[in-house]
Amino acid sequence: MASTPSPAPGRLKPADEQPGNRLSSHQPSRFAAAVTLVAMCLGCMTTFLLITASVSALSAIQDDLHVSPTGLVWIPSAYTLLVASLVMSAGTVGNLYGRKRTFLAGTAIMIIGSLTVYAASSAGGVIAGQLVSGLGGALILPNSLAILGATFPDPHRRTEVVTAWAASSGIGLALGPLVAGTLLDHFHWNTVFLSTAVLAVVTMAVALFVAESRGPGGKLDIPGQLLAVLGIAALVYALIEGGHDGYTSPRMLITWFIAAAALTGFVLVERVGRTPMLDVTLFRSASFSAVMFVAAVSLFGFTGVAILSVLFYERVQHLSALDVGWRLLAFFGVYVIVAYATGRVIRRTGFKLPLTLGFLIGAAATAGFTTLEPTTPYARVWWLYVLFGAACGMVAAPSTAAALVSVSHERAGMASGAVNAFRQIGSVTGSSLLGALLASRLQSQLPTQLAAHHVPRAAWPAVEHAVSTGSGGHRAAPPNVTAAVGDAFTSGVHAGMTVIAAVFLCAALASALLVHNRPHHTTVTTTDA
C-alpha cells in the first residue's frame, strides 16, 4: 500500500524554496490558485483512494477469481511496489520535462491501469493493472506537491495549501472503503477500479488549466533507478512467496541474494554517482537514519492494520465491504484530524514527543487488537481504531519535519523525497510481509483448528484445498468448519498485530533516543505565523 503524505510544518523551508529552484515570485490569480489546489488535491486523493478501495475489494476478487491467499497479497502490493520504487525519480522527471506534463501523464497512466483491472478476468490481469497504476501514482505524488510549491510562493499560503493537499490523502483513504462498499453492494468488483478511472479523468480535466513549471536541471539516475526497482521487487517477492514456499527454500534463497546484491549495488552506485537519486551520505546522520526508519514503520503499521482489519471483518465476520468501510472510518477520519492538528503544534512541542508518544499509543492499540475473536462485536474495539488513527496522525508531520532539519538546506529536497520513498517502502513491506504472514498462519493453523472443532478428518483435504486456492467452498460448509476457518484466520490477524506492536515499540525507542528535537535551528527558516 502506498503512504500518506504528511502536512508540512508551517515554519519549515520547503524544497521548492531551496537555492536553484525556479519558483515564481508572483501571486497567482484567485481562479488559477483555486484550480491548481483542487487539481492537485484530486490527484493526491485518487492515488490514496485506490489503496483502500482495492483492499476492500479483495474478498470479492478472491471469491470470483479463486485467488490463493498468497496471490491475494500481490494485488495491493503491486501498486505500492511501483510507487515505492519510482517516487524519487518521478520528481526529477517533473523537473526536467515539466511538472504539469508529468502530472497529466501520471493521471493518464492511472486511467489505463484502472481500466486494465476493470477489464481483467484473472488475478494476473488485476496485478498487471495495479502495476501500471503504481507508475501513475509515482508520477502524480511528488509533482502535485511541487506544483503547489511553485504556484504559491508566499510561505504562509503555501503552508495552508500543503496542509489541504496532505489532508486530501486521508480523505481518499477514508472514502476508498465507502466507495468500494457502495459499488460492491450493487455491481461487480471491477467497477471499484472504474471509480478510480473516473476520478482520474476529472483530475486531468481540472489540471489542464494549471500552469506549467520546472525545477533545476539535473539528470535521471538510470543505474540507481534500475537497481532500486530490482532490489525492492526481489525483496517484496521474497516476503510474499516465502510465506508460502518457506523463506529458506532454494528459490527464496536465490531471491534474497538478488535483493541483497541489487540494494548493495544501489548504495555503491549512489556513492559514486554525480547526480545520485539518493545521497547515501545523508545516512551518516543518526537522526536522519532514525527518521527514515520511523517513516517506514509508520506506514508499515498503517497499511498492515488496514489490510488485516478489512480481511478480518470480510472473511471472518462476513460483513459487506460497505459495513467494513463505515467501521474503518473511525481509523481514517481520526488520522486526518490528528495529522492536521499535529502539523500545527510541532513548532511548540518539537519532534520527539509526538513521534515517541504516537508510536507508543500505536503499539498499545495493536496489542489490544490481539484480543479480537471471531465473534467480537465492533462496539468493543472501535476505540482501538480511534487510538491507532490518532497514533498514525501524530507521527505523520513530525517525521517529515525531522527529516528536513536533519540535513542542510541544499539537501532538503532530497530529504523530503527520501522520507516519502521510505514511507512507500514501509507501505509495500506492510502489505507483503503481514499479508504473507496471515496467509501462512491461516494454512498452518487450519489443521489444528479443524481438529479442535471436531471436523471429520476425511473432510480436511477439501477444506484445506478451498482455503489454499481461495475457492471459498468452506462458506457453504457446516458451522464447525466455518468456525475452524475463522479461528485459524483470526490467529493470523493476531500474529500480524503482534508484529506491528513490536515494530512500533522499536520506532518509539528510536524516536526518543536518536531523532533531533529542533524544529527551528540552522536548517529551517522562521516566519511569524
Kinemage of the C-alpha trace (Angstrom):
@kinemage 1
@onewidth
@group {chain A} dominant
@subgroup {mainchain}
@vectorlist {calphas} color= white
{ca met a 1} P 0.000 0.000 0.000
{ca ala a 2} L 1.080 3.287 -0.681
{ca ser a 3} L 1.905 6.019 2.088
{ca thr a 4} L 0.132 9.100 3.333
{ca pro a 5} L 1.973 12.337 2.645
{ca ser a 6} L 2.362 14.411 5.737
{ca pro a 7} L 1.422 18.040 6.278
{ca ala a 8} L 4.429 20.290 6.062
{ca pro a 9} L 5.047 22.255 9.258
{ca gly a 10} L 4.380 25.940 8.882
{ca arg a 11} L 7.869 27.200 9.595
{ca leu a 12} L 9.969 24.779 7.640
{ca lys a 13} L 11.526 25.889 4.418
{ca pro a 14} L 10.062 23.744 1.614
{ca ala a 15} L 12.167 22.121 -1.036
{ca asp a 16} L 10.801 24.478 -3.674
{ca glu a 17} L 12.355 27.401 -1.810
{ca gln a 18} L 15.817 25.912 -1.916
{ca pro a 19} L 18.524 27.683 -3.905
{ca gly a 20} L 18.397 26.995 -7.615
{ca asn a 21} L 14.711 26.147 -7.872
{ca arg a 22} L 12.689 28.106 -10.390
{ca leu a 23} L 9.923 29.401 -8.208
{ca ser a 24} L 7.552 32.060 -9.421
{ca ser a 25} L 7.555 35.185 -7.237
{ca his a 26} L 4.149 36.482 -8.334
{ca gln a 27} L 0.900 35.599 -6.659
{ca pro a 28} L -1.487 33.592 -8.867
{ca ser a 29} L -4.956 34.866 -9.646
{ca arg a 30} L -7.710 33.646 -7.382
{ca phe a 31} L -9.095 31.398 -10.134
{ca ala a 32} L -5.674 29.933 -11.015
{ca ala a 33} L -4.901 29.306 -7.359
{ca ala a 34} L -8.235 27.571 -6.748
{ca val a 35} L -7.967 25.413 -9.867
{ca thr a 36} L -4.407 24.369 -9.036
{ca leu a 37} L -5.266 23.459 -5.454
{ca val a 38} L -8.340 21.467 -6.484
{ca ala a 39} L -6.464 19.593 -9.224
{ca met a 40} L -3.516 18.658 -7.028
{ca cys a 41} L -5.760 17.569 -4.136
{ca leu a 42} L -7.838 15.458 -6.525
{ca gly a 43} L -4.674 13.822 -7.848
{ca cys a 44} L -3.440 13.033 -4.350
{ca met a 45} L -6.890 11.761 -3.358
{ca thr a 46} L -7.019 9.468 -6.399
{ca thr a 47} L -3.727 7.771 -5.569
{ca phe a 48} L -4.810 7.037 -1.994
{ca leu a 49} L -8.422 6.137 -2.717
{ca leu a 50} L -7.132 3.324 -4.925
{ca ile a 51} L -5.223 1.828 -1.983
{ca thr a 52} L -8.144 1.302 0.384
{ca ala a 53} L -10.671 0.697 -2.386
{ca ser a 54} L -8.589 -2.180 -3.765
{ca val a 55} L -8.095 -3.642 -0.276
{ca ser a 56} L -11.858 -3.501 0.293
{ca ala a 57} L -12.429 -5.403 -2.944
{ca leu a 58} L -10.033 -8.246 -2.081
{ca ser a 59} L -12.685 -10.638 -0.766
{ca ala a 60} L -14.904 -10.136 -3.817
{ca ile a 61} L -11.914 -10.640 -6.118
{ca gln a 62} L -10.929 -13.822 -4.290
{ca asp a 63} L -14.446 -15.248 -4.462
{ca asp a 64} L -14.762 -14.504 -8.182
{ca leu a 65} L -11.272 -15.389 -9.425
{ca his a 66} L -10.421 -18.039 -6.816
{ca val a 67} L -7.160 -16.341 -5.894
{ca ser a 68} L -4.988 -18.070 -3.294
{ca pro a 69} L -4.248 -16.152 -0.067
{ca thr a 70} L -0.663 -15.630 -1.237
{ca gly a 71} L -1.792 -14.401 -4.656
{ca leu a 72} L -4.239 -12.052 -2.996
{ca val a 73} L -1.391 -10.252 -1.209
{ca trp a 74} L 0.067 -9.241 -4.583
{ca ile a 75} L -2.972 -7.109 -5.513
{ca pro a 76} L -2.355 -4.214 -3.089
{ca ser a 77} L 1.403 -4.842 -3.002
{ca ala a 78} L 1.845 -4.470 -6.779
{ca tyr a 79} L 0.592 -0.878 -6.681
{ca thr a 80} L 2.724 0.252 -3.748
{ca leu a 81} L 5.747 -1.634 -5.113
{ca leu a 82} L 5.882 0.606 -8.187
{ca val a 83} L 5.209 3.772 -6.203
{ca ala a 84} L 7.956 2.949 -3.703
{ca ser a 85} L 10.451 2.170 -6.461
{ca leu a 86} L 9.812 5.188 -8.670
{ca val a 87} L 8.634 8.075 -6.493
{ca met a 88} L 12.073 9.697 -6.124
{ca ser a 89} L 12.886 9.615 -9.836
{ca ala a 90} L 9.390 10.872 -10.684
{ca gly a 91} L 10.193 14.240 -9.116
{ca thr a 92} L 13.279 14.550 -11.316
{ca val a 93} L 11.190 13.708 -14.388
{ca gly a 94} L 8.875 16.596 -13.497
{ca asn a 95} L 11.783 18.986 -13.064
{ca leu a 96} L 13.213 18.022 -16.467
{ca tyr a 97} L 10.096 17.741 -18.626
{ca gly a 98} L 7.554 19.874 -16.783
{ca arg a 99} L 5.639 19.128 -13.619
{ca lys a 100} L 2.202 19.672 -15.136
{ca arg a 101} L 3.075 17.475 -18.118
{ca thr a 102} L 4.349 14.736 -15.803
{ca phe a 103} L 1.313 15.061 -13.527
{ca leu a 104} L -1.034 14.721 -16.504
{ca ala a 105} L 0.947 11.718 -17.738
{ca gly a 106} L 0.526 10.171 -14.298
{ca thr a 107} L -3.253 10.636 -14.332
{ca ala a 108} L -3.441 9.157 -17.843
{ca ile a 109} L -1.438 6.135 -16.722
{ca met a 110} L -3.689 5.757 -13.665
{ca ile a 111} L -6.682 5.670 -16.012
{ca ile a 112} L -5.029 2.995 -18.169
{ca gly a 113} L -4.128 0.922 -15.111
{ca ser a 114} L -7.622 1.168 -13.632
{ca leu a 115} L -9.241 0.228 -16.941
{ca thr a 116} L -6.849 -2.731 -17.211
{ca val a 117} L -8.090 -4.011 -13.849
{ca tyr a 118} L -11.689 -3.260 -14.841
{ca ala a 119} L -11.291 -5.489 -17.895
{ca ala a 120} L -9.298 -8.193 -16.078
{ca ser a 121} L -10.633 -11.726 -15.824
{ca ser a 122} L -7.696 -13.222 -13.958
{ca ala a 123} L -5.512 -12.443 -10.972
{ca gly a 124} L -2.630 -11.776 -13.346
{ca gly a 125} L -4.626 -9.123 -15.154
{ca val a 126} L -5.526 -7.423 -11.871
{ca ile a 127} L -1.900 -7.378 -10.738
{ca ala a 128} L -0.739 -6.056 -14.129
{ca gly a 129} L -3.245 -3.211 -13.918
{ca gln a 130} L -2.128 -2.401 -10.384
{ca leu a 131} L 1.482 -2.207 -11.553
{ca val a 132} L 0.511 0.265 -14.271
{ca ser a 133} L -1.466 2.326 -11.765
{ca gly a 134} L 1.570 2.343 -9.463
{ca leu a 135} L 3.606 4.034 -12.189
{ca gly a 136} L 0.909 6.677 -12.488
{ca gly a 137} L 0.740 7.198 -8.735
{ca ala a 138} L 4.513 7.664 -8.547
{ca leu a 139} L 4.330 10.422 -11.185
{ca ile a 140} L 1.407 12.178 -9.515
{ca leu a 141} L 2.520 12.387 -5.879
{ca pro a 142} L 5.826 14.322 -5.936
{ca asn a 143} L 4.810 16.534 -8.851
{ca ser a 144} L 1.494 17.550 -7.320
{ca leu a 145} L 3.356 18.848 -4.264
{ca ala a 146} L 5.999 20.555 -6.412
{ca ile a 147} L 3.288 22.306 -8.466
{ca leu a 148} L 1.733 23.682 -5.294
{ca gly a 149} L 5.134 24.949 -4.163
{ca ala a 150} L 5.649 26.736 -7.484
{ca thr a 151} L 2.130 28.197 -7.567
{ca phe a 152} L 2.050 29.551 -4.009
{ca pro a 153} L 5.284 31.483 -3.304
{ca asp a 154} L 4.014 33.023 -0.067
{ca pro a 155} L 5.182 30.763 2.821
{ca his a 156} L 2.003 31.238 4.852
{ca arg a 157} L -0.321 30.458 1.960
{ca arg a 158} L 1.857 27.548 0.890
{ca thr a 159} L 1.576 26.023 4.352
{ca glu a 160} L -2.208 26.164 4.107
{ca val a 161} L -2.408 24.545 0.674
{ca val a 162} L 0.134 21.828 1.502
{ca thr a 163} L -1.878 21.012 4.616
{ca ala a 164} L -5.004 20.730 2.439
{ca trp a 165} L -3.076 18.537 -0.012
{ca ala a 166} L -1.954 16.241 2.794
{ca ala a 167} L -5.474 16.095 4.228
{ca ser a 168} L -6.787 15.025 0.821
{ca ser a 169} L -4.738 11.841 1.099
{ca gly a 170} L -6.536 10.952 4.307
{ca ile a 171} L -9.875 11.788 2.717
{ca gly a 172} L -9.020 9.444 -0.150
{ca leu a 173} L -8.118 6.686 2.299
{ca ala a 174} L -11.388 7.188 4.193
{ca leu a 175} L -13.549 7.317 1.057
{ca gly a 176} L -11.967 4.242 -0.548
{ca pro a 177} L -13.787 1.619 1.570
{ca leu a 178} L -17.083 3.549 1.401
{ca val a 179} L -16.947 3.936 -2.385
{ca ala a 180} L -15.893 0.307 -2.829
{ca gly a 181} L -18.561 -0.927 -0.447
{ca thr a 182} L -21.325 1.036 -2.149
{ca leu a 183} L -20.305 -0.244 -5.588
{ca leu a 184} L -19.873 -3.825 -4.404
{ca asp a 185} L -23.403 -3.771 -2.994
{ca his a 186} L -24.809 -3.116 -6.472
{ca phe a 187} L -22.219 -4.066 -9.092
{ca his a 188} L -19.340 -6.401 -9.919
{ca trp a 189} L -15.982 -5.859 -8.191
{ca asn a 190} L -14.444 -4.495 -11.421
{ca thr a 191} L -16.453 -1.279 -11.016
{ca val a 192} L -14.441 -0.423 -7.895
{ca phe a 193} L -11.450 0.251 -10.147
{ca leu a 194} L -13.603 2.049 -12.704
{ca ser a 195} L -14.357 4.620 -9.993
{ca thr a 196} L -10.644 5.413 -9.766
{ca ala a 197} L -10.505 5.936 -13.525
{ca val a 198} L -13.458 8.321 -13.358
{ca leu a 199} L -11.836 10.373 -10.597
{ca ala a 200} L -8.581 10.453 -12.573
{ca val a 201} L -10.459 11.771 -15.627
{ca val a 202} L -11.943 14.570 -13.525
{ca thr a 203} L -8.481 15.318 -12.130
{ca met a 204} L -6.998 15.518 -15.612
{ca ala a 205} L -9.770 17.833 -16.832
{ca val a 206} L -9.155 20.275 -13.973
{ca ala a 207} L -5.355 20.025 -14.231
{ca leu a 208} L -5.427 21.174 -17.866
{ca phe a 209} L -5.873 24.716 -16.527
{ca val a 210} L -2.813 24.512 -14.242
{ca ala a 211} L 0.318 26.491 -15.151
{ca glu a 212} L 3.452 24.606 -16.158
{ca ser a 213} L 6.601 24.774 -14.017
{ca arg a 214} L 10.026 23.177 -13.930
{ca gly a 215} L 12.767 22.714 -11.367
{ca pro a 216} L 16.564 22.918 -11.661
{ca gly a 217} L 18.257 20.736 -14.283
{ca gly a 218} L 19.714 17.510 -13.009
{ca lys a 219} L 19.773 14.068 -14.605
{ca leu a 220} L 17.846 10.880 -14.196
{ca asp a 221} L 19.859 8.326 -12.256
{ca ile a 222} L 19.122 5.373 -14.546
{ca pro a 223} L 21.518 2.813 -12.966
{ca gly a 224} L 20.330 3.708 -9.470
{ca gln a 225} L 16.693 3.536 -10.518
{ca leu a 226} L 17.051 0.117 -12.149
{ca leu a 227} L 18.840 -1.289 -9.119
{ca ala a 228} L 16.219 0.195 -6.774
{ca val a 229} L 13.372 -1.412 -8.729
{ca leu a 230} L 15.163 -4.774 -8.872
{ca gly a 231} L 16.090 -4.711 -5.192
{ca ile a 232} L 12.670 -3.687 -3.877
{ca ala a 233} L 10.844 -6.052 -6.252
{ca ala a 234} L 13.033 -9.000 -5.229
{ca leu a 235} L 12.551 -8.147 -1.560
{ca val a 236} L 8.759 -7.979 -1.891
{ca tyr a 237} L 8.702 -11.190 -3.929
{ca ala a 238} L 10.689 -12.990 -1.245
{ca leu a 239} L 8.436 -11.673 1.527
{ca ile a 240} L 5.221 -12.730 -0.217
{ca glu a 241} L 6.194 -16.010 -1.840
{ca gly a 242} L 8.420 -17.030 1.061
{ca gly a 243} L 5.364 -17.166 3.286
{ca his a 244} L 4.075 -19.987 1.063
{ca asp a 245} L 7.242 -21.763 -0.075
{ca gly a 246} L 9.360 -21.175 3.036
{ca tyr a 247} L 11.799 -18.315 3.461
{ca thr a 248} L 14.794 -20.666 3.280
{ca ser a 249} L 13.712 -22.682 0.244
{ca pro a 250} L 16.254 -22.714 -2.629
{ca arg a 251} L 14.140 -20.396 -4.779
{ca met a 252} L 13.742 -17.923 -1.931
{ca leu a 253} L 17.436 -18.014 -1.071
{ca ile a 254} L 18.215 -17.018 -4.657
{ca thr a 255} L 15.654 -14.200 -4.413
{ca trp a 256} L 17.109 -12.958 -1.119
{ca phe a 257} L 20.543 -12.923 -2.753
{ca ile a 258} L 19.257 -10.919 -5.724
{ca ala a 259} L 17.598 -8.403 -3.391
{ca ala a 260} L 20.736 -8.026 -1.281
{ca ala a 261} L 23.005 -7.728 -4.331
{ca ala a 262} L 20.762 -5.151 -6.038
{ca leu a 263} L 20.383 -2.997 -2.934
{ca thr a 264} L 24.109 -3.192 -2.222
{ca gly a 265} L 24.776 -2.201 -5.819
{ca phe a 266} L 22.330 0.687 -5.401
{ca val a 267} L 24.289 2.016 -2.420
{ca leu a 268} L 27.603 1.731 -4.311
{ca val a 269} L 26.213 3.436 -7.424
{ca glu a 270} L 24.717 6.264 -5.390
{ca arg a 271} L 28.011 6.838 -3.575
{ca val a 272} L 29.995 7.399 -6.781
{ca gly a 273} L 27.303 8.924 -8.999
{ca arg a 274} L 27.423 12.621 -9.955
{ca thr a 275} L 23.647 13.005 -9.811
{ca pro a 276} L 22.518 10.356 -7.312
{ca met a 277} L 18.847 9.643 -6.784
{ca leu a 278} L 19.627 9.392 -3.078
{ca asp a 279} L 22.764 10.772 -1.450
{ca val a 280} L 23.648 7.898 0.877
{ca thr a 281} L 25.959 10.141 2.903
{ca leu a 282} L 22.795 11.579 4.442
{ca phe a 283} L 22.602 8.409 6.499
{ca arg a 284} L 25.739 9.427 8.372
{ca ser a 285} L 23.338 11.465 10.473
{ca ala a 286} L 21.901 9.216 13.173
{ca ser a 287} L 18.812 11.445 13.308
{ca phe a 288} L 18.209 11.178 9.558
{ca ser a 289} L 18.617 7.390 9.626
{ca ala a 290} L 16.206 7.139 12.544
{ca val a 291} L 13.661 9.317 10.754
{ca met a 292} L 13.787 7.081 7.675
{ca phe a 293} L 13.168 4.097 9.938
{ca val a 294} L 10.220 5.650 11.766
{ca ala a 295} L 8.726 6.915 8.493
{ca ala a 296} L 8.803 3.379 7.079
{ca val a 297} L 7.428 1.896 10.303
{ca ser a 298} L 4.511 4.348 10.405
{ca leu a 299} L 3.224 3.213 7.008
{ca phe a 300} L 4.132 -0.419 7.718
{ca gly a 301} L 1.656 -0.333 10.594
{ca phe a 302} L -0.886 1.909 8.871
{ca thr a 303} L -1.118 -0.371 5.843
{ca gly a 304} L -0.935 -3.528 7.921
{ca val a 305} L -3.784 -2.638 10.270
{ca ala a 306} L -5.956 -1.574 7.307
{ca ile a 307} L -5.422 -4.847 5.414
{ca leu a 308} L -5.741 -7.102 8.458
{ca ser a 309} L -8.916 -5.335 9.601
{ca val a 310} L -10.614 -5.425 6.203
{ca leu a 311} L -9.856 -9.105 5.732
{ca phe a 312} L -10.913 -9.963 9.295
{ca tyr a 313} L -14.305 -8.304 9.016
{ca glu a 314} L -14.956 -9.576 5.494
{ca arg a 315} L -13.587 -13.117 5.780
{ca val a 316} L -14.240 -13.931 9.438
{ca gln a 317} L -17.304 -11.888 10.394
{ca his a 318} L -18.641 -11.929 6.799
{ca leu a 319} L -19.576 -8.253 6.742
{ca ser a 320} L -20.141 -6.396 3.492
{ca ala a 321} L -17.441 -4.075 2.194
{ca leu a 322} L -19.665 -1.083 2.939
{ca asp a 323} L -20.155 -2.153 6.548
{ca val a 324} L -16.401 -2.530 6.890
{ca gly a 325} L -15.894 0.910 5.364
{ca trp a 326} L -18.085 2.540 7.985
{ca arg a 327} L -16.187 0.759 10.754
{ca leu a 328} L -12.799 1.889 9.455
{ca leu a 329} L -13.974 5.484 9.201
{ca ala a 330} L -13.054 5.833 12.892
{ca phe a 331} L -9.477 4.940 11.930
{ca phe a 332} L -9.056 7.077 8.813
{ca gly a 333} L -11.169 10.027 9.977
{ca val a 334} L -9.261 10.468 13.235
{ca tyr a 335} L -5.996 10.146 11.318
{ca val a 336} L -6.862 13.158 9.134
{ca ile a 337} L -7.865 15.330 12.087
{ca val a 338} L -4.880 14.476 14.286
{ca ala a 339} L -2.365 14.758 11.410
{ca tyr a 340} L -3.606 18.273 10.660
{ca ala a 341} L -3.505 19.289 14.328
{ca thr a 342} L -0.047 17.813 14.931
{ca gly a 343} L 1.355 19.645 11.908
{ca arg a 344} L 0.372 22.904 13.587
{ca val a 345} L 1.650 22.189 17.106
{ca ile a 346} L 5.066 20.615 16.475
{ca arg a 347} L 6.581 24.089 16.358
{ca arg a 348} L 5.928 24.159 20.114
{ca thr a 349} L 6.387 20.508 21.070
{ca gly a 350} L 9.339 19.589 18.885
{ca phe a 351} L 9.532 16.198 17.193
{ca lys a 352} L 10.423 13.706 19.914
{ca leu a 353} L 7.225 13.982 21.944
{ca pro a 354} L 4.628 13.363 19.180
{ca leu a 355} L 6.777 10.706 17.491
{ca thr a 356} L 7.515 8.758 20.660
{ca leu a 357} L 4.021 9.132 22.091
{ca gly a 358} L 2.413 8.265 18.744
{ca phe a 359} L 4.339 5.019 18.380
{ca leu a 360} L 3.668 4.032 21.998
{ca ile a 361} L -0.066 4.625 21.553
{ca gly a 362} L 0.008 2.715 18.265
{ca ala a 363} L 1.783 -0.223 19.913
{ca ala a 364} L -0.803 -0.296 22.699
{ca ala a 365} L -3.696 -0.187 20.208
{ca thr a 366} L -2.321 -3.015 18.064
{ca ala a 367} L -1.655 -5.068 21.186
{ca gly a 368} L -5.322 -4.541 22.001
{ca phe a 369} L -6.286 -5.940 18.607
{ca thr a 370} L -4.747 -9.284 19.585
{ca thr a 371} L -7.802 -9.810 21.830
{ca leu a 372} L -10.070 -9.941 18.771
{ca glu a 373} L -12.110 -13.115 18.461
{ca pro a 374} L -14.317 -14.174 15.539
{ca thr a 375} L -17.415 -13.076 17.486
{ca thr a 376} L -16.013 -9.839 18.997
{ca pro a 377} L -18.505 -7.020 18.286
{ca tyr a 378} L -17.244 -3.749 16.825
{ca ala a 379} L -18.679 -1.889 19.828
{ca arg a 380} L -15.904 -3.409 21.943
{ca val a 381} L -12.989 -2.352 19.698
{ca trp a 382} L -13.983 0.909 17.978
{ca trp a 383} L -11.899 2.905 20.437
{ca leu a 384} L -8.811 0.922 19.417
{ca tyr a 385} L -9.275 2.165 15.845
{ca val a 386} L -9.615 5.718 17.154
{ca leu a 387} L -6.388 5.310 19.146
{ca phe a 388} L -4.490 3.822 16.224
{ca gly a 389} L -5.705 6.507 13.825
{ca ala a 390} L -4.595 9.187 16.296
{ca ala a 391} L -1.228 7.455 16.712
{ca cys a 392} L -0.562 7.439 12.958
{ca gly a 393} L -1.678 11.060 12.708
{ca met a 394} L 0.769 12.066 15.431
{ca val a 395} L 3.798 10.759 13.511
{ca ala a 396} L 2.900 11.985 10.007
{ca ala a 397} L 4.045 15.618 10.143
{ca pro a 398} L 6.938 15.236 12.617
{ca ser a 399} L 8.635 12.564 10.516
{ca thr a 400} L 8.817 14.887 7.501
{ca ala a 401} L 9.857 17.880 9.589
{ca ala a 402} L 12.525 15.902 11.416
{ca ala a 403} L 13.967 14.674 8.119
{ca leu a 404} L 14.351 18.235 6.851
{ca val a 405} L 16.074 19.543 9.980
{ca ser a 406} L 18.486 16.585 9.994
{ca val a 407} L 20.202 17.808 6.797
{ca ser a 408} L 21.471 21.050 5.275
{ca his a 409} L 19.264 23.384 3.231
{ca glu a 410} L 20.831 22.221 -0.026
{ca arg a 411} L 19.708 18.648 0.641
{ca ala a 412} L 16.213 19.412 1.921
{ca gly a 413} L 14.588 18.456 -1.385
{ca met a 414} L 16.341 15.098 -1.452
{ca ala a 415} L 15.491 14.523 2.220
{ca ser a 416} L 11.820 15.186 1.511
{ca gly a 417} L 11.881 12.733 -1.392
{ca ala a 418} L 13.704 10.150 0.709
{ca val a 419} L 11.210 10.259 3.571
{ca asn a 420} L 8.323 9.775 1.147
{ca ala a 421} L 10.163 6.908 -0.558
{ca phe a 422} L 10.784 5.189 2.772
{ca arg a 423} L 7.115 5.589 3.654
{ca gln a 424} L 6.225 3.823 0.433
{ca ile a 425} L 8.745 1.072 1.210
{ca gly a 426} L 7.129 0.690 4.624
{ca ser a 427} L 3.714 0.504 2.992
{ca val a 428} L 4.647 -2.203 0.483
{ca thr a 429} L 6.540 -4.127 3.160
{ca gly a 430} L 3.496 -3.950 5.429
{ca ser a 431} L 1.130 -5.284 2.797
{ca ser a 432} L 3.528 -8.005 1.631
{ca leu a 433} L 5.012 -9.231 4.910
{ca leu a 434} L 1.847 -9.043 7.012
{ca gly a 435} L -0.291 -10.413 4.194
{ca ala a 436} L 2.106 -13.324 3.730
{ca leu a 437} L 2.212 -13.896 7.489
{ca leu a 438} L -1.579 -14.001 7.604
{ca ala a 439} L -1.766 -16.482 4.719
{ca ser a 440} L 0.966 -18.683 6.201
{ca arg a 441} L -0.580 -18.672 9.670
{ca leu a 442} L -4.010 -19.464 8.254
{ca gln a 443} L -2.733 -22.545 6.450
{ca ser a 444} L -0.529 -23.766 9.307
{ca gln a 445} L -3.215 -23.353 11.982
{ca leu a 446} L -6.068 -24.769 9.948
{ca pro a 447} L -5.454 -28.480 10.746
{ca thr a 448} L -5.261 -27.692 14.475
{ca gln a 449} L -8.499 -25.735 14.368
{ca leu a 450} L -10.277 -28.368 12.297
{ca ala a 451} L -9.367 -30.931 14.938
{ca ala a 452} L -10.396 -28.608 17.775
{ca his a 453} L -13.833 -28.121 16.188
{ca his a 454} L -14.269 -31.865 15.644
{ca val a 455} L -14.360 -31.730 11.875
{ca pro a 456} L -14.063 -35.282 10.473
{ca arg a 457} L -10.557 -35.898 9.180
{ca ala a 458} L -11.969 -37.104 5.861
{ca ala a 459} L -13.259 -33.567 5.224
{ca trp a 460} L -9.938 -31.839 5.922
{ca pro a 461} L -8.428 -32.088 2.405
{ca ala a 462} L -11.456 -30.410 0.811
{ca val a 463} L -11.446 -27.571 3.344
{ca glu a 464} L -7.686 -27.048 3.077
{ca his a 465} L -7.920 -27.032 -0.719
{ca ala a 466} L -10.745 -24.469 -0.639
{ca val a 467} L -8.718 -22.195 1.663
{ca ser a 468} L -5.423 -22.545 -0.221
{ca thr a 469} L -6.981 -21.870 -3.610
{ca gly a 470} L -9.378 -19.163 -2.435
{ca ser a 471} L -12.403 -21.015 -3.776
{ca gly a 472} L -14.431 -20.125 -0.692
{ca gly a 473} L -16.070 -23.535 -0.570
{ca his a 474} L -15.888 -23.551 3.227
{ca arg a 475} L -18.511 -20.796 3.369
{ca ala a 476} L -21.221 -23.285 2.471
{ca ala a 477} L -19.776 -25.830 4.880
{ca pro a 478} L -21.187 -26.858 8.261
{ca pro a 479} L -20.866 -24.374 11.153
{ca asn a 480} L -17.953 -26.213 12.740
{ca val a 481} L -15.909 -25.907 9.513
{ca thr a 482} L -16.706 -22.204 9.230
{ca ala a 483} L -15.732 -21.717 12.882
{ca ala a 484} L -12.440 -23.573 12.384
{ca val a 485} L -11.502 -21.439 9.378
{ca gly a 486} L -12.477 -18.291 11.289
{ca asp a 487} L -10.297 -19.220 14.258
{ca ala a 488} L -7.330 -20.032 12.013
{ca phe a 489} L -7.765 -16.744 10.169
{ca thr a 490} L -8.001 -14.827 13.447
{ca ser a 491} L -4.746 -16.358 14.656
{ca gly a 492} L -3.106 -14.878 11.548
{ca val a 493} L -4.558 -11.467 12.386
{ca his a 494} L -3.182 -11.779 15.930
{ca ala a 495} L 0.283 -12.629 14.578
{ca gly a 496} L 0.257 -9.594 12.294
{ca met a 497} L -0.900 -7.225 15.036
{ca thr a 498} L 1.818 -8.567 17.347
{ca val a 499} L 4.480 -7.813 14.732
{ca ile a 500} L 3.158 -4.270 14.289
{ca ala a 501} L 3.149 -3.662 18.053
{ca ala a 502} L 6.757 -4.859 18.361
{ca val a 503} L 7.977 -2.732 15.444
{ca phe a 504} L 6.151 0.328 16.794
{ca leu a 505} L 7.920 -0.102 20.147
{ca cys a 506} L 11.257 -0.137 18.302
{ca ala a 507} L 10.268 3.048 16.464
{ca ala a 508} L 9.306 4.717 19.750
{ca leu a 509} L 12.755 3.909 21.135
{ca ala a 510} L 14.497 5.235 18.013
{ca ser a 511} L 12.425 8.431 18.148
{ca ala a 512} L 13.230 9.065 21.799
{ca leu a 513} L 16.967 8.379 21.529
{ca leu a 514} L 18.058 9.436 18.040
{ca val a 515} L 15.738 11.978 16.424
{ca his a 516} L 16.792 15.618 16.716
{ca asn a 517} L 14.267 17.723 18.572
{ca arg a 518} L 14.944 21.123 16.981
{ca pro a 519} L 12.264 22.449 14.651
{ca his a 520} L 13.755 25.950 14.221
{ca his a 521} L 17.512 25.703 14.235
{ca thr a 522} L 20.080 26.052 11.483
{ca thr a 523} L 18.233 24.238 8.757
{ca val a 524} L 14.869 25.939 8.989
{ca thr a 525} L 13.533 29.334 8.218
{ca thr a 526} L 11.260 31.030 10.733
{ca thr a 527} L 8.464 33.405 9.978
{ca asp a 528} L 5.689 34.860 12.024
{ca ala a 529} L 2.656 32.656 11.969
